Amino acid sequence: MHKKSDTMTLTVNGNTTSFQEIKTLTDLLVTLNLDPETVVVEHNTTIIQSESFDSVLLAEGDQIEIIRFVGGG
């Protein structure tokens, strides 16, 4: 029996990329080594609150924009 591939193609900040075993926004952020507390995420033109990252399911072809907060001074 062949297992169906868990690869999904997403467009993240304008770049189309394939990801393995990603289901939620949290999974994506972990894969990208981004701290969910330091980013704003737009999923298919809707801004998602950080407390909802675990519950937003991703689908093939989704458009994601990630903006990182950078401290400085």
Biotite code that builds the C-alpha atoms (Angstrom):
import biotite.structure as struc

atoms = struc.array([
    struc.Atom([0.000, 0.000, 0.000], chain_id="A", res_id=1, res_name="MET", atom_name="CA", element="C"),
    struc.Atom([1.359, 3.409, -0.972], chain_id="A", res_id=2, res_name="HIS", atom_name="CA", element="C"),
    struc.Atom([0.876, 6.267, 1.432], chain_id="A", res_id=3, res_name="LYS", atom_name="CA", element="C"),
    struc.Atom([-0.481, 9.408, -0.164], chain_id="A", res_id=4, res_name="LYS", atom_name="CA", element="C"),
    struc.Atom([2.109, 12.164, -0.202], chain_id="A", res_id=5, res_name="SER", atom_name="CA", element="C"),
    struc.Atom([1.536, 14.840, 2.412], chain_id="A", res_id=6, res_name="ASP", atom_name="CA", element="C"),
    struc.Atom([3.117, 17.515, 0.218], chain_id="A", res_id=7, res_name="THR", atom_name="CA", element="C"),
    struc.Atom([1.267, 20.804, -0.160], chain_id="A", res_id=8, res_name="MET", atom_name="CA", element="C"),
    struc.Atom([2.157, 23.747, -2.374], chain_id="A", res_id=9, res_name="THR", atom_name="CA", element="C"),
    struc.Atom([1.637, 27.168, -0.800], chain_id="A", res_id=10, res_name="LEU", atom_name="CA", element="C"),
    struc.Atom([2.569, 30.675, -1.856], chain_id="A", res_id=11, res_name="THR", atom_name="CA", element="C"),
    struc.Atom([4.391, 32.311, 1.049], chain_id="A", res_id=12, res_name="VAL", atom_name="CA", element="C"),
    struc.Atom([5.322, 35.988, 0.679], chain_id="A", res_id=13, res_name="ASN", atom_name="CA", element="C"),
    struc.Atom([5.051, 35.653, -3.100], chain_id="A", res_id=14, res_name="GLY", atom_name="CA", element="C"),
    struc.Atom([7.176, 32.495, -3.381], chain_id="A", res_id=15, res_name="ASN", atom_name="CA", element="C"),
    struc.Atom([5.536, 29.204, -4.336], chain_id="A", res_id=16, res_name="THR", atom_name="CA", element="C"),
    struc.Atom([6.992, 26.390, -2.233], chain_id="A", res_id=17, res_name="THR", atom_name="CA", element="C"),
    struc.Atom([6.128, 22.778, -1.484], chain_id="A", res_id=18, res_name="SER", atom_name="CA", element="C"),
    struc.Atom([5.938, 21.750, 2.161], chain_id="A", res_id=19, res_name="PHE", atom_name="CA", element="C"),
    struc.Atom([5.836, 18.308, 3.760], chain_id="A", res_id=20, res_name="GLN", atom_name="CA", element="C"),
    struc.Atom([3.268, 17.397, 6.402], chain_id="A", res_id=21, res_name="GLU", atom_name="CA", element="C"),
    struc.Atom([1.908, 20.882, 7.032], chain_id="A", res_id=22, res_name="ILE", atom_name="CA", element="C"),
    struc.Atom([-1.668, 21.129, 8.257], chain_id="A", res_id=23, res_name="LYS", atom_name="CA", element="C"),
    struc.Atom([-2.022, 24.414, 10.167], chain_id="A", res_id=24, res_name="THR", atom_name="CA", element="C"),
    struc.Atom([-0.497, 27.883, 10.240], chain_id="A", res_id=25, res_name="LEU", atom_name="CA", element="C"),
    struc.Atom([1.407, 26.849, 13.372], chain_id="A", res_id=26, res_name="THR", atom_name="CA", element="C"),
    struc.Atom([2.957, 23.923, 11.452], chain_id="A", res_id=27, res_name="ASP", atom_name="CA", element="C"),
    struc.Atom([4.048, 26.333, 8.717], chain_id="A", res_id=28, res_name="LEU", atom_name="CA", element="C"),
    struc.Atom([5.599, 28.805, 11.157], chain_id="A", res_id=29, res_name="LEU", atom_name="CA", element="C"),
    struc.Atom([7.496, 26.013, 12.955], chain_id="A", res_id=30, res_name="VAL", atom_name="CA", element="C"),
    struc.Atom([8.794, 24.725, 9.612], chain_id="A", res_id=31, res_name="THR", atom_name="CA", element="C"),
    struc.Atom([9.974, 28.236, 8.723], chain_id="A", res_id=32, res_name="LEU", atom_name="CA", element="C"),
    struc.Atom([11.587, 28.658, 12.192], chain_id="A", res_id=33, res_name="ASN", atom_name="CA", element="C"),
    struc.Atom([9.389, 31.643, 12.995], chain_id="A", res_id=34, res_name="LEU", atom_name="CA", element="C"),
    struc.Atom([8.092, 32.450, 16.461], chain_id="A", res_id=35, res_name="ASP", atom_name="CA", element="C"),
    struc.Atom([4.286, 32.799, 16.276], chain_id="A", res_id=36, res_name="PRO", atom_name="CA", element="C"),
    struc.Atom([4.506, 35.594, 18.861], chain_id="A", res_id=37, res_name="GLU", atom_name="CA", element="C"),
    struc.Atom([6.614, 37.783, 16.537], chain_id="A", res_id=38, res_name="THR", atom_name="CA", element="C"),
    struc.Atom([4.628, 37.620, 13.292], chain_id="A", res_id=39, res_name="VAL", atom_name="CA", element="C"),
    struc.Atom([1.409, 38.747, 11.671], chain_id="A", res_id=40, res_name="VAL", atom_name="CA", element="C"),
    struc.Atom([-0.066, 36.254, 9.217], chain_id="A", res_id=41, res_name="VAL", atom_name="CA", element="C"),
    struc.Atom([-2.458, 36.889, 6.365], chain_id="A", res_id=42, res_name="GLU", atom_name="CA", element="C"),
    struc.Atom([-4.150, 33.737, 5.021], chain_id="A", res_id=43, res_name="HIS", atom_name="CA", element="C"),
    struc.Atom([-5.899, 34.173, 1.660], chain_id="A", res_id=44, res_name="ASN", atom_name="CA", element="C"),
    struc.Atom([-6.222, 37.942, 2.292], chain_id="A", res_id=45, res_name="THR", atom_name="CA", element="C"),
    struc.Atom([-7.581, 37.526, 5.850], chain_id="A", res_id=46, res_name="THR", atom_name="CA", element="C"),
    struc.Atom([-5.448, 38.555, 8.831], chain_id="A", res_id=47, res_name="ILE", atom_name="CA", element="C"),
    struc.Atom([-5.372, 35.717, 11.346], chain_id="A", res_id=48, res_name="ILE", atom_name="CA", element="C"),
    struc.Atom([-5.081, 36.332, 15.096], chain_id="A", res_id=49, res_name="GLN", atom_name="CA", element="C"),
    struc.Atom([-2.132, 34.480, 16.643], chain_id="A", res_id=50, res_name="SER", atom_name="CA", element="C"),
    struc.Atom([-4.386, 32.524, 19.004], chain_id="A", res_id=51, res_name="GLU", atom_name="CA", element="C"),
    struc.Atom([-6.059, 30.997, 15.915], chain_id="A", res_id=52, res_name="SER", atom_name="CA", element="C"),
    struc.Atom([-2.884, 29.754, 14.184], chain_id="A", res_id=53, res_name="PHE", atom_name="CA", element="C"),
    struc.Atom([-3.469, 26.189, 15.479], chain_id="A", res_id=54, res_name="ASP", atom_name="CA", element="C"),
    struc.Atom([-7.020, 26.055, 14.152], chain_id="A", res_id=55, res_name="SER", atom_name="CA", element="C"),
    struc.Atom([-6.474, 27.468, 10.638], chain_id="A", res_id=56, res_name="VAL", atom_name="CA", element="C"),
    struc.Atom([-6.163, 24.517, 8.277], chain_id="A", res_id=57, res_name="LEU", atom_name="CA", element="C"),
    struc.Atom([-4.112, 25.059, 5.157], chain_id="A", res_id=58, res_name="LEU", atom_name="CA", element="C"),
    struc.Atom([-5.063, 23.786, 1.700], chain_id="A", res_id=59, res_name="ALA", atom_name="CA", element="C"),
    struc.Atom([-3.246, 23.308, -1.586], chain_id="A", res_id=60, res_name="GLU", atom_name="CA", element="C"),
    struc.Atom([-2.634, 26.670, -3.278], chain_id="A", res_id=61, res_name="GLY", atom_name="CA", element="C"),
    struc.Atom([-3.268, 28.884, -0.248], chain_id="A", res_id=62, res_name="ASP", atom_name="CA", element="C"),
    struc.Atom([-1.689, 32.337, -0.240], chain_id="A", res_id=63, res_name="GLN", atom_name="CA", element="C"),
    struc.Atom([0.170, 33.245, 2.955], chain_id="A", res_id=64, res_name="ILE", atom_name="CA", element="C"),
    struc.Atom([1.817, 36.556, 3.812], chain_id="A", res_id=65, res_name="GLU", atom_name="CA", element="C"),
    struc.Atom([4.005, 36.661, 6.910], chain_id="A", res_id=66, res_name="ILE", atom_name="CA", element="C"),
    struc.Atom([5.239, 39.921, 8.402], chain_id="A", res_id=67, res_name="ILE", atom_name="CA", element="C"),
    struc.Atom([7.886, 39.720, 11.124], chain_id="A", res_id=68, res_name="ARG", atom_name="CA", element="C"),
    struc.Atom([8.250, 42.250, 13.914], chain_id="A", res_id=69, res_name="PHE", atom_name="CA", element="C"),
    struc.Atom([11.857, 43.286, 14.339], chain_id="A", res_id=70, res_name="VAL", atom_name="CA", element="C"),
    struc.Atom([12.939, 45.179, 17.423], chain_id="A", res_id=71, res_name="GLY", atom_name="CA", element="C"),
    struc.Atom([15.664, 47.727, 17.238], chain_id="A", res_id=72, res_name="GLY", atom_name="CA", element="C"),
    struc.Atom([16.842, 50.923, 18.616], chain_id="A", res_id=73, res_name="GLY", atom_name="CA", element="C"),
])
